Amino acid sequence: MTASLQRWGYQTVEAESAEEALEKCSEEMPDMVLSDWMMPGMDGLDFCQAFRKLPRQSYGYFILLTSKSEKEAVAKGLDCGADDFLTKPVNASELRARLNAGDRVLQMERELTEKNALISQTLKKLQCLYDDIERDLIEAKKLQQSLMREKTRDFGTATVSLLLRSSSHVGGDLVGFFPINDAKMGVYAIDVSGHGISSALLTARLAGHLSSTVPEQNVALTKDENGNFVPLPPTEVITKLNRMVLTEMETEHYFTMLLAELDLETGKVSLAQAGHPYPIVLRADGRCSEIGVGGMPVGLLEDARFEQCELTLNPGDRLIIQSDGITECTDSKGNMLEAHELHRNLSAVREFEGPQFLDALVQRLSEFTGSDQFDDDVSAVLLDYRGGQNCARKC
């Protein structure tokens, strides 16, 4: 048999017993083993089991040589780890055919091992790339949060508070405010279509156009004949942004927006709505009402027209400008939050002020959805109006 194997191109190692064979296998692991079943000392089944326990990186093909042909014996051999059987006396043609079958199995095992190694290397590279992206996204989230330089500010007669919670690392929502002069201030809420990095980049650019620190760059402001900053009408500002998106910004994104101007002395609010959810006025007595005129999102149509509306806040009233992450959040069954339920929640938390009011609202939304992780970005602007001197005299 050894002569036949060598003639067919195999390198062979012989052993006179299973014990000797195990020692040689430990020194140099063979690709294939041909072993008698019946041997003095350790028989072929025990040898096969011991062979399977030897540490190795590749598979070893084990063929038992036996005169047994009963099905029970064959099944027992397979249970012990044998791959094939040859009946003695061994026929050379059958032996070569069984070896060729074993070669095919080993070749497939080698190819599979190589592919698994390649997959492992690829997964490691992907994991490294994912870790890099994860770190970048964490930094991007910090940068996006830094666009809100202040989450709350007291203007004396009014306090503005901001809420921004992205559903992922970075999102497309943006809220902010900017002082105009001693008597007026502006607030805005933006929701860029989509999610992720591209949406966040557009929000960053829009934040620059509504800057609270560099009024010269704020498209909502202009200078009068005395060189003082004065507000442009909200509809004019949104129209200007619509033109900029369509002509200057190479993007397929669009966004909804609400821009409002508050007179700190009188409580008068002028606002323009561009597809953003209707803002809510929460009166001092707990009554809620929606205001606004709807409108088209920014960045869809060149000739889109935007309308303006006005209201007056009385001392103790609040204006809430919320994103659709609030108005369209759903419970575990997919039921959307109804307007009356939102109004009820707002009335229920009216004892809180500023950031605590927004935190209490988020807590109620979490109870409604059954999770503190929302499917969409959640953002809001809260205006608490306490009233100016003229209002105080009227009261």
C-alpha positions as CSV (number, residue, x, y, z in Angstrom):
1,M,0.0,0.0,0.0
2,T,2.9,2.4,0.8
3,A,4.5,1.7,-2.5
4,S,1.2,2.4,-4.3
5,L,0.7,5.7,-2.4
6,Q,4.2,6.9,-3.1
7,R,3.8,6.0,-6.8
8,W,0.7,8.2,-6.9
9,G,2.6,11.1,-5.5
10,Y,1.8,10.9,-1.8
11,Q,4.4,11.3,1.0
12,T,3.9,8.6,3.5
13,V,4.8,7.9,7.1
14,E,4.3,4.4,8.6
15,A,3.5,3.4,12.2
16,E,3.3,-0.1,13.7
17,S,0.7,0.8,16.2
18,A,-1.9,3.5,17.0
19,E,0.2,4.7,19.9
20,E,3.2,5.2,17.6
21,A,1.0,6.9,15.0
22,L,-0.3,9.4,17.6
23,E,3.3,10.4,18.4
24,K,4.2,10.9,14.8
25,C,0.9,12.8,14.2
26,S,1.9,15.1,17.1
27,E,5.3,15.8,15.4
28,E,3.9,16.4,11.9
29,M,0.2,16.4,11.3
30,P,-0.8,14.5,8.2
31,D,-3.5,15.4,5.7
32,M,-4.8,11.8,5.6
33,V,-4.7,8.7,7.8
34,L,-5.3,5.1,6.7
35,S,-5.7,2.9,9.8
36,D,-6.7,-0.7,10.5
37,W,-9.8,-1.1,12.6
38,M,-8.6,-4.1,14.6
39,M,-5.1,-3.6,16.1
40,P,-3.5,-4.8,19.3
41,G,-3.6,-2.2,22.1
42,M,-5.5,0.9,20.9
43,D,-7.9,-0.1,18.1
44,G,-8.8,2.1,15.1
45,L,-11.8,3.7,16.7
46,D,-9.9,4.8,19.8
47,F,-7.1,6.0,17.5
48,C,-9.6,8.0,15.4
49,Q,-11.0,9.6,18.5
50,A,-7.6,10.5,19.9
51,F,-6.6,11.8,16.4
52,R,-9.6,14.2,16.4
53,K,-8.5,15.6,19.7
54,L,-5.0,16.6,18.5
55,P,-4.7,20.4,18.0
56,R,-4.4,21.3,14.4
57,Q,-5.3,24.2,12.1
58,S,-6.6,22.2,9.2
59,Y,-8.8,19.2,8.7
60,G,-7.4,15.6,8.7
61,Y,-9.2,12.9,6.6
62,F,-9.5,9.6,8.3
63,I,-10.1,6.3,6.5
64,L,-10.6,3.0,8.4
65,L,-9.5,-0.3,6.8
66,T,-11.8,-3.1,8.0
67,S,-13.3,-6.4,7.2
68,K,-16.5,-5.3,8.9
69,S,-19.4,-4.5,6.6
70,E,-22.3,-4.4,9.0
71,K,-24.3,-1.1,9.1
72,E,-24.0,-0.9,12.9
73,A,-20.2,-1.1,12.6
74,V,-20.0,1.5,9.9
75,A,-22.3,3.8,11.9
76,K,-20.1,3.4,15.0
77,G,-17.1,4.3,13.0
78,L,-18.7,7.4,11.7
79,D,-19.7,8.4,15.2
80,C,-16.1,8.1,16.3
81,G,-15.0,10.5,13.6
82,A,-14.0,8.4,10.6
83,D,-14.6,9.9,7.2
84,D,-14.6,6.8,5.0
85,F,-14.1,3.0,5.0
86,L,-12.3,0.5,2.9
87,T,-13.0,-3.2,3.0
88,K,-9.9,-5.5,3.2
89,P,-8.4,-6.8,1.1
90,V,-8.0,-3.3,-0.3
91,N,-8.5,-2.8,-4.0
92,A,-6.0,-0.3,-5.5
93,S,-8.5,1.4,-7.8
94,E,-11.0,1.8,-5.0
95,L,-8.3,3.1,-2.7
96,R,-7.2,5.7,-5.2
97,A,-10.8,6.8,-5.7
98,R,-11.4,7.2,-2.0
99,L,-8.1,9.2,-1.7
100,N,-9.2,11.4,-4.5
101,A,-12.5,12.0,-2.7
102,G,-10.6,12.9,0.4
103,D,-8.4,15.3,-1.6
104,R,-11.5,17.1,-2.8
105,V,-12.7,17.5,0.7
106,L,-9.4,18.8,1.9
107,Q,-9.1,21.1,-1.0
108,M,-12.6,22.6,-0.3
109,E,-11.6,22.9,3.4
110,R,-8.4,24.8,2.4
111,E,-10.3,27.1,0.2
112,L,-12.9,27.7,2.9
113,T,-10.1,28.4,5.4
114,E,-8.5,30.9,3.0
115,K,-11.8,32.6,2.4
116,N,-12.6,32.7,6.1
117,A,-9.2,34.3,6.7
118,L,-9.9,36.8,4.0
119,I,-13.3,37.6,5.5
120,S,-11.7,38.0,8.9
121,Q,-9.1,40.4,7.6
122,T,-11.8,42.3,5.8
123,L,-14.0,42.4,8.9
124,K,-11.0,43.8,10.9
125,K,-10.5,46.5,8.3
126,L,-14.2,47.3,8.3
127,Q,-14.2,47.4,12.1
128,C,-11.3,49.8,12.0
129,L,-13.2,52.0,9.5
130,Y,-16.3,51.8,11.6
131,D,-14.4,52.8,14.7
132,D,-13.0,55.8,12.8
133,I,-16.4,56.8,11.6
134,E,-17.9,56.3,15.0
135,R,-15.3,58.6,16.5
136,D,-15.9,61.2,13.8
137,L,-19.6,61.0,14.3
138,I,-19.2,61.5,18.1
139,E,-17.1,64.6,17.4
140,A,-19.7,65.7,14.8
141,K,-22.4,65.4,17.4
142,K,-20.4,67.6,19.8
143,L,-19.9,70.1,17.1
144,Q,-23.6,70.1,16.1
145,Q,-24.6,70.6,19.7
146,S,-22.1,73.5,19.9
147,L,-24.2,75.3,17.3
148,M,-26.5,76.0,20.2
149,R,-24.1,78.2,22.1
150,E,-26.7,78.8,24.8
151,K,-29.5,76.5,25.6
152,T,-31.3,79.2,27.5
153,R,-31.2,82.9,27.9
154,D,-33.1,85.4,30.0
155,F,-34.0,88.6,28.1
156,G,-35.6,90.2,31.1
157,T,-39.2,90.2,29.9
158,A,-38.9,86.8,28.3
159,T,-36.8,83.6,28.5
160,V,-35.9,81.5,25.5
161,S,-35.0,77.8,26.0
162,L,-33.9,75.3,23.3
163,L,-34.2,71.5,23.0
164,L,-32.3,69.4,20.5
165,R,-32.1,65.6,20.6
166,S,-30.9,63.8,17.5
167,S,-32.3,60.3,16.8
168,S,-28.8,59.2,15.7
169,H,-25.3,60.7,16.2
170,V,-26.1,63.8,14.1
171,G,-29.4,65.0,12.7
172,G,-31.1,67.5,10.5
173,D,-32.8,69.6,13.2
174,L,-31.6,73.0,14.3
175,V,-33.0,75.5,16.8
176,G,-31.7,78.8,17.9
177,F,-32.2,82.5,18.8
178,F,-30.5,85.8,18.2
179,P,-30.8,89.2,19.8
180,I,-31.9,92.0,17.4
181,N,-31.7,95.0,19.6
182,D,-32.7,96.0,23.1
183,A,-36.4,95.7,22.2
184,K,-36.5,92.6,20.0
185,M,-35.2,89.1,19.5
186,G,-35.6,86.4,16.9
187,V,-36.0,82.6,17.2
188,Y,-36.0,79.9,14.6
189,A,-36.5,76.2,14.1
190,I,-35.3,74.2,11.1
191,D,-35.8,70.6,10.1
192,V,-33.6,69.5,7.1
193,S,-34.9,66.5,5.1
194,G,-33.2,63.2,5.8
195,H,-30.8,62.3,8.5
196,G,-27.1,61.9,9.0
197,I,-24.0,63.8,8.0
198,S,-25.3,65.6,4.8
199,S,-28.3,66.9,6.7
200,A,-26.1,68.0,9.6
201,L,-23.8,69.9,7.2
202,L,-26.7,71.9,5.8
203,T,-27.9,72.7,9.3
204,A,-24.4,74.0,10.1
205,R,-24.4,76.2,7.1
206,L,-27.8,77.6,7.9
207,A,-26.7,78.3,11.5
208,G,-24.1,80.6,10.1
209,H,-26.7,82.5,8.1
210,L,-28.7,83.0,11.4
211,S,-25.8,83.8,13.6
212,S,-26.3,85.2,17.0
213,T,-22.7,86.3,17.5
214,V,-22.0,87.9,14.1
215,P,-25.1,90.0,13.2
216,E,-23.4,91.1,9.9
217,Q,-23.8,87.5,8.6
218,N,-27.4,87.1,9.9
219,V,-29.7,87.2,6.9
220,A,-32.6,88.1,9.2
221,L,-31.0,91.4,10.0
222,T,-30.2,94.6,8.2
223,K,-29.0,98.1,9.1
224,D,-31.2,101.2,9.2
225,E,-30.0,104.7,8.2
226,N,-28.4,105.1,11.6
227,G,-26.4,101.9,11.3
228,N,-28.4,100.0,13.8
229,F,-29.5,96.5,13.2
230,V,-33.2,96.0,12.6
231,P,-35.1,92.9,11.7
232,L,-36.3,92.0,8.2
233,P,-39.8,90.6,7.9
234,P,-39.8,86.8,8.5
235,T,-41.4,86.1,5.2
236,E,-38.6,88.1,3.4
237,V,-35.9,86.2,5.3
238,I,-37.4,82.8,4.4
239,T,-37.8,83.9,0.7
240,K,-34.1,84.9,0.7
241,L,-33.1,81.5,2.2
242,N,-35.2,79.7,-0.4
243,R,-33.4,81.6,-3.2
244,M,-30.0,80.8,-1.7
245,V,-30.7,77.1,-1.4
246,L,-31.9,76.8,-5.0
247,T,-29.1,79.0,-6.5
248,E,-26.1,78.8,-4.2
249,M,-26.2,75.5,-2.3
250,E,-25.6,72.4,-4.4
251,T,-27.9,70.1,-2.4
252,E,-30.9,68.0,-2.9
253,H,-32.0,68.6,0.6
254,Y,-34.9,70.9,1.5
255,F,-36.0,72.0,4.9
256,T,-39.0,73.2,6.9
257,M,-38.6,76.3,8.9
258,L,-40.3,78.6,11.4
259,L,-38.9,82.1,12.0
260,A,-40.4,84.4,14.6
261,E,-39.7,87.9,15.9
262,L,-40.7,88.8,19.5
263,D,-41.2,92.4,20.8
264,L,-39.9,92.0,24.3
265,E,-41.9,95.0,25.6
266,T,-45.3,94.4,24.1
267,G,-45.3,90.6,23.6
268,K,-46.1,90.9,19.9
269,V,-44.9,88.0,17.8
270,S,-44.5,88.1,14.0
271,L,-43.8,84.7,12.5
272,A,-43.5,83.0,9.1
273,Q,-44.0,79.2,8.7
274,A,-42.5,77.2,5.9
275,G,-43.8,73.7,6.1
276,H,-42.9,73.4,9.8
277,P,-45.4,72.0,12.3
278,Y,-47.8,74.6,13.7
279,P,-46.5,76.3,16.8
280,I,-48.5,76.2,19.9
281,V,-49.5,79.0,22.3
282,L,-49.9,77.8,25.9
283,R,-51.8,80.4,27.7
284,A,-51.3,81.2,31.4
285,D,-54.5,79.4,32.3
286,G,-53.4,76.2,30.6
287,R,-55.4,76.6,27.3
288,C,-53.5,75.5,24.1
289,S,-54.1,76.7,20.6
290,E,-52.2,76.2,17.3
291,I,-51.3,79.2,15.2
292,G,-49.6,79.6,11.8
293,V,-50.4,79.5,8.1
294,G,-48.5,76.4,6.9
295,G,-46.6,77.1,3.8
296,M,-44.2,75.2,1.5
297,P,-40.8,73.9,2.7
298,V,-37.7,75.9,1.7
299,G,-35.7,74.7,-1.3
300,L,-38.4,73.1,-3.4
301,L,-39.9,75.8,-5.6
302,E,-38.3,79.0,-6.9
303,D,-41.6,81.0,-6.8
304,A,-42.7,79.7,-3.4
305,R,-44.6,82.3,-1.4
306,F,-44.5,82.5,2.3
307,E,-47.1,84.1,4.5
308,Q,-46.8,85.9,7.9
309,C,-49.0,85.9,10.9
310,E,-49.0,87.8,14.2
311,L,-50.1,87.1,17.7
312,T,-49.6,88.7,21.1
313,L,-48.3,86.9,24.2
314,N,-49.7,88.0,27.5
315,P,-47.7,87.8,30.7
316,G,-47.5,84.1,31.7
317,D,-48.1,82.9,28.1
318,R,-45.7,80.6,26.3
319,L,-44.9,79.9,22.7
320,I,-43.7,76.4,21.8
321,I,-42.2,75.8,18.4
322,Q,-41.7,72.1,17.9
323,S,-40.4,69.7,15.2
324,D,-42.3,66.9,13.7
325,G,-40.3,64.6,15.9
326,I,-42.7,65.7,18.6
327,T,-45.9,66.0,16.6
328,E,-45.4,62.7,14.8
329,C,-43.9,60.5,17.4
330,T,-45.7,57.1,17.7
331,D,-46.3,54.6,20.5
332,S,-45.4,50.9,20.4
333,K,-48.4,50.1,18.3
334,G,-47.6,52.8,15.7
335,N,-50.3,55.2,16.8
336,M,-49.3,58.8,16.3
337,L,-49.5,61.4,19.0
338,E,-52.8,63.3,18.6
339,A,-52.8,67.1,18.8
340,H,-55.1,67.0,21.8
341,E,-52.8,64.6,23.6
342,L,-49.8,67.0,23.0
343,H,-51.9,69.9,24.3
344,R,-52.8,67.9,27.4
345,N,-49.1,67.1,28.0
346,L,-48.1,70.7,27.6
347,S,-50.8,71.9,30.0
348,A,-49.7,69.2,32.5
349,V,-46.1,70.4,32.6
350,R,-46.8,74.1,32.7
351,E,-45.7,74.3,36.3
352,F,-42.2,74.0,35.0
353,E,-40.2,76.8,33.4
354,G,-37.5,77.0,30.8
355,P,-35.3,73.9,30.3
356,Q,-37.2,72.0,33.0
357,F,-40.4,72.5,31.0
358,L,-38.8,70.9,27.9
359,D,-37.3,68.1,30.0
360,A,-40.7,67.3,31.5
361,L,-42.2,67.3,28.0
362,V,-39.5,64.9,26.7
363,Q,-40.2,62.6,29.7
364,R,-43.9,62.5,28.8
365,L,-43.0,61.7,25.2
366,S,-40.8,58.9,26.3
367,E,-43.7,57.5,28.4
368,F,-45.9,57.7,25.3
369,T,-43.4,56.0,22.9
370,G,-42.2,53.5,25.6
371,S,-38.6,54.4,24.9
372,D,-36.2,57.2,25.6
373,Q,-34.9,56.8,22.0
374,F,-37.0,58.5,19.4
375,D,-37.3,57.5,15.7
376,D,-36.9,61.1,14.6
377,D,-34.9,64.2,15.7
378,V,-36.7,66.0,18.5
379,S,-36.3,69.7,18.8
380,A,-38.2,72.7,20.2
381,V,-38.0,76.4,21.1
382,L,-39.8,77.6,24.2
383,L,-40.6,81.3,24.8
384,D,-41.7,82.1,28.3
385,Y,-43.1,85.6,28.3
386,R,-43.3,87.5,31.6
387,G,-44.4,90.8,30.2
388,G,-42.8,94.3,29.8
389,Q,-43.3,97.4,31.9
390,N,-46.3,98.5,29.8
391,C,-47.9,95.1,30.2
392,A,-47.3,95.3,33.9
393,R,-49.1,98.7,34.2
394,K,-52.0,97.3,32.2
395,C,-52.3,94.4,34.5
